[in-house]
């Protein structure tokens, strides 16, 4: 999958909520098996029994949700809503 720069940064930051080590800056260039192995090797204790795809989906959901919230707040700020 192709990601925009801010999407890569959002995913890296969101990964810190699920992993003991953030995704590296080149993760988006990895094949899926390397990404899944990294995630499985660095799961936080609370997620250590979860499957890779469950954790990856949650990292994506958190990253996208945070981005939407930030953009919404910036829009409000630009239009005098804050």
C-alpha positions, -999 to +999 in steps of 0.1 A: +000+000+000+011+035-007+010+060+022+013+098+024+041+111+046+016+121+074+000+087+072+033+070+079+040+093+108+005+088+122+009+050+120+043+051+137+029+072+165-002+050+169+019+019+170+034+031+203+000+023+219+002-013+209+039-021+206+069-019+229+088-003+201+074+021+175+073+010+139+104+022+121+103+049+095+107+025+067+080+000+077+059+010+047+085-005+024+084-039+041+066-070+028+036-080+049+055-110+065+082-087+078+056-062+092+037-090+109+068-104+124+079-070+138+044-065+153+043-100+168+078-095+183+070-061+199+034-065+212+027-048+245+017-073+272-020-064+270-020-075+233+005-103+234-022-129+226-038-110+198-033-118+161-012-095+139-041-084+118-062-074+148-034-053+162-026-038+127-062-029+122-063-012+156-031+008+148-047+019+116-080+029+133-062+049+159-040+066+134-069+076+111-091+086+140-064+108+155-058+124+121-095+132+117-097+147+151-067+169+145-080+181+111-114+188+127-098+209+154-076+228+129-107+235+108-126+249+138-096+270+148-093+284+112-129+293+112-131+308+147-147+278+163-122+276+191 
